[in-house]
Amino acid sequence: MLKWRKPVKAEKSLRARALDLLSRGEYSRLQLAQKLAKYSEDEAEITALLDDLVERGWQSDERYAEVLIHSKSQRLGNRRLQQELQQKGVDAELFQDSLPSREAQLQTALEVLVKKFKIYQDDAACKAKYMRFLAYRGFDMGTIHDAIGQWRQQDDADAMF
């Protein structure tokens, strides 16, 4: 009786693996190098491949930064976005211009705060909770104070009607 055997698959090249990853989404140079390091011990080969991908425009840290900022800026502050990008190995010069403005940050902080807590409470413990919540999400203290102040004003105006 004959048994069917699975055909032996050829081992993927490093370039094919890199292109497979990039076809699914954007990666920073550091992330891509870390993923490819599992399949090759030769750092020079990985570096040469990454240089070629950058030269052809298939991998871009600037594009990766723009995508990450666009996808997460509706719930995170600039500090958290900067931290994430630096952890991924993206140079600060590449993303400084893409970060949201102070006004956009304030609007985002206010939206996130209202979505999470629904009702404003004017006691010290709740204010501290609001501040911790926004600080964890990467908003600076000026933005935090302004967002809480605006929320209080909105709540007071709503209570009058």
C-alpha positions as CSV (number, residue, x, y, z in Angstrom):
1,M,0.0,0.0,0.0
2,L,1.3,3.4,-1.0
3,K,1.4,6.2,1.5
4,W,1.1,9.8,0.3
5,R,3.9,12.0,1.4
6,K,3.8,15.7,1.5
7,P,6.1,17.3,-1.0
8,V,9.3,18.7,0.6
9,K,9.1,22.5,0.5
10,A,12.1,24.5,-0.5
11,E,13.5,26.7,2.2
12,K,12.5,30.3,1.8
13,S,15.3,32.8,1.1
14,L,15.8,35.7,3.5
15,R,14.6,38.1,0.8
16,A,11.4,36.1,0.4
17,R,10.8,36.1,4.1
18,A,11.4,39.9,4.3
19,L,9.0,40.5,1.4
20,D,6.4,38.3,3.0
21,L,6.6,40.3,6.2
22,L,6.5,43.7,4.3
23,S,3.6,42.6,2.2
24,R,1.5,42.2,5.4
25,G,2.3,45.5,6.9
26,E,4.9,48.1,7.7
27,Y,7.9,47.3,9.9
28,S,10.7,49.4,11.2
29,R,14.2,48.5,10.2
30,L,15.0,47.2,13.7
31,Q,11.8,45.0,13.8
32,L,12.5,43.5,10.4
33,A,16.1,42.8,11.4
34,Q,15.0,41.1,14.6
35,K,12.5,38.9,12.7
36,L,15.0,38.0,10.0
37,A,17.7,37.2,12.6
38,K,15.8,33.9,13.4
39,Y,16.6,32.7,9.9
40,S,20.2,33.8,9.4
41,E,23.2,34.2,11.7
42,D,25.0,36.4,9.3
43,E,24.4,40.0,10.3
44,A,26.1,41.3,7.2
45,E,23.7,39.5,5.0
46,I,20.7,40.9,6.9
47,T,22.2,44.4,6.8
48,A,22.8,44.2,3.1
49,L,19.3,43.0,2.5
50,L,17.8,45.7,4.6
51,D,19.9,48.3,2.8
52,D,18.6,47.0,-0.5
53,L,14.9,47.1,0.7
54,V,15.3,50.7,1.9
55,E,17.0,51.7,-1.4
56,R,14.1,50.2,-3.4
57,G,11.6,51.9,-1.2
58,W,10.0,48.7,0.1
59,Q,10.9,49.5,3.7
60,S,10.8,52.9,5.3
61,D,11.1,53.9,8.9
62,E,9.4,57.2,8.1
63,R,6.4,55.5,6.5
64,Y,6.3,53.1,9.5
65,A,6.2,56.0,11.9
66,E,3.4,57.7,9.9
67,V,1.3,54.5,9.9
68,L,1.8,54.0,13.7
69,I,1.1,57.6,14.5
70,H,-2.0,57.6,12.4
71,S,-3.3,54.4,13.9
72,K,-2.7,55.2,17.5
73,S,-2.9,59.0,17.8
74,Q,-6.7,58.8,18.5
75,R,-6.1,57.2,21.9
76,L,-2.5,58.0,22.9
77,G,-0.5,61.1,23.6
78,N,2.7,62.2,21.9
79,R,5.0,61.0,24.7
80,R,3.6,57.4,24.4
81,L,3.9,57.6,20.6
82,Q,7.5,58.8,20.8
83,Q,8.3,56.1,23.3
84,E,6.9,53.3,21.1
85,L,8.6,54.6,18.0
86,Q,12.0,54.8,19.8
87,Q,11.5,51.3,21.1
88,K,11.0,50.1,17.5
89,G,14.3,51.8,16.5
90,V,12.9,54.8,14.6
91,D,15.0,57.9,14.7
92,A,13.3,60.9,16.3
93,E,14.0,63.2,13.3
94,L,11.8,61.0,11.1
95,F,8.6,61.4,13.1
96,Q,8.7,64.7,14.9
97,D,6.7,66.4,12.1
98,S,4.1,63.7,12.0
99,L,3.1,64.0,15.6
100,P,-0.3,65.6,16.4
101,S,-0.5,69.2,17.3
102,R,-1.2,70.5,20.8
103,E,-4.8,71.2,19.9
104,A,-5.3,67.7,18.5
105,Q,-3.7,66.3,21.6
106,L,-6.1,68.2,23.8
107,Q,-9.1,67.1,21.8
108,T,-7.9,63.4,21.9
109,A,-7.3,63.6,25.7
110,L,-10.8,65.0,26.2
111,E,-12.4,62.4,24.0
112,V,-10.5,59.5,25.7
113,L,-11.4,60.9,29.2
114,V,-15.1,61.2,28.5
115,K,-15.3,57.8,26.8
116,K,-13.6,56.1,29.8
117,F,-15.3,57.9,32.7
118,K,-18.5,59.2,31.3
119,I,-19.4,61.5,34.2
120,Y,-17.2,64.2,35.7
121,Q,-16.7,64.0,39.5
122,D,-15.1,67.0,41.2
123,D,-13.2,65.3,44.1
124,A,-9.5,65.0,44.5
125,A,-9.4,61.2,44.3
126,C,-11.2,61.2,40.9
127,K,-9.0,64.0,39.6
128,A,-6.0,62.0,40.5
129,K,-7.5,59.0,38.7
130,Y,-8.1,61.1,35.6
131,M,-4.6,62.4,35.7
132,R,-3.0,58.9,36.0
133,F,-5.2,57.6,33.2
134,L,-4.1,60.3,30.8
135,A,-0.5,60.3,31.9
136,Y,-0.3,56.5,31.3
137,R,-1.5,57.1,27.8
138,G,1.3,59.6,27.1
139,F,-0.3,63.0,27.5
140,D,1.9,65.8,29.0
141,M,0.7,67.5,32.2
142,G,-0.3,70.7,30.5
143,T,-2.6,68.8,28.2
144,I,-3.9,66.8,31.1
145,H,-4.8,69.8,33.2
146,D,-6.4,71.6,30.2
147,A,-8.5,68.5,29.3
148,I,-9.8,68.0,32.8
149,G,-10.6,71.7,33.0
150,Q,-12.5,71.7,29.7
151,W,-14.4,68.6,30.8
152,R,-15.4,70.3,34.0
153,Q,-16.6,73.3,32.1
154,Q,-18.5,71.2,29.7
155,D,-20.1,69.3,32.6
156,D,-21.0,72.5,34.4
157,A,-22.6,73.9,31.2
158,D,-24.5,70.7,30.7
159,A,-25.7,70.7,34.3
160,M,-27.2,74.3,33.8
161,F,-29.6,73.1,31.1
